[in-house]
Amino acid sequence: MQGVWQAISAVISGDAIPEDAVGTIHLTLTATQFTTRRGGETLFDSSYTSDATTSTMQIEMLGIGDFKGKPALGIFALDGDTLQLCYKMPGYPRPSGFASAPGSGAFLITLKRL
């Protein structure tokens, strides 16, 4: 998963992010760091762990700012150069599937490796 990824679609709690805005979202993953940027603005910068041994691979990101030290739980799927993430902010349970229904609080994002 390590590398730089560009968003190709994103839905937050049932609301699709407009196509022109989606293209400005980038995710950089190192072995331990998860950083999301929109243009020059850092949206999320945290450490993370992942577990690819479960039937639906899991990711846990440790929050910053108001969420410092609190885990944001998610799932992910990696298919070649396509990464799909679905996660919720700290305090919410891990999503059970790749969906972002209205009011769910789920972030669903599909990215391509740069």
Residue pairs with C-beta under 8 A, 6 or more apart in sequence:
1 29
1 50
1 76
1 78
1 83
2 29
2 30
2 31
3 28
3 29
3 113
3 114
4 26
4 27
4 28
4 113
4 114
5 26
5 27
5 28
5 29
5 83
5 111
5 112
5 113
5 114
6 23
6 25
6 26
6 111
6 112
6 114
7 17
7 22
7 23
7 25
7 26
7 27
7 109
7 110
7 111
8 22
8 23
8 110
8 111
8 112
9 16
9 17
9 22
9 109
9 110
10 16
10 17
10 22
10 25
10 107
10 108
10 109
10 110
11 17
11 100
11 106
11 107
11 108
11 109
12 100
12 106
12 107
12 108
13 100
13 101
13 102
13 103
13 104
13 105
13 106
13 107
14 100
14 101
14 102
14 103
14 104
15 102
17 25
21 38
24 38
24 39
25 36
25 37
25 38
25 43
25 109
26 36
26 37
26 38
26 114
27 34
27 35
27 36
27 37
27 83
27 85
27 109
27 111
28 35
28 37
29 35
29 48
32 47
32 48
33 45
33 46
33 47
33 48
34 44
34 45
34 46
34 47
34 48
34 59
34 61
35 42
35 44
35 45
35 46
36 42
36 43
36 44
36 45
37 43
44 61
44 64
45 64
46 61
46 62
46 63
46 64
46 72
47 61
47 62
48 59
48 60
48 61
48 62
49 59
49 60
50 57
50 58
50 59
50 60
50 76
51 57
51 58
51 59
56 75
56 77
56 97
57 75
57 76
57 77
57 78
58 73
58 74
58 75
58 76
58 94
59 73
59 74
59 75
59 76
59 85
59 87
60 71
60 72
60 73
60 74
61 71
61 72
61 74
61 87
62 69
62 70
62 71
62 72
63 69
63 70
63 71
63 72
63 89
63 90
67 89
67 90
70 90
70 91
71 90
72 87
72 88
72 89
72 90
73 87
73 88
73 92
73 93
73 94
73 95
74 85
74 86
74 87
74 88
74 94
74 95
74 107
75 85
75 86
75 87
75 94
75 95
75 97
75 98
76 83
76 84
76 85
76 86
77 83
77 84
77 98
78 84
81 112
81 113
82 110
82 111
82 112
82 113
83 110
83 111
83 112
83 113
84 98
84 108
84 109
84 110
84 111
85 107
85 108
85 109
85 111
86 95
86 97
86 98
86 99
86 100
86 106
86 107
86 108
86 109
87 94
87 95
87 106
87 107
88 94
88 95
88 104
88 105
88 106
88 107
89 105
89 107
92 105
95 104
95 106
98 108
99 106
99 108
100 106
100 107
100 108
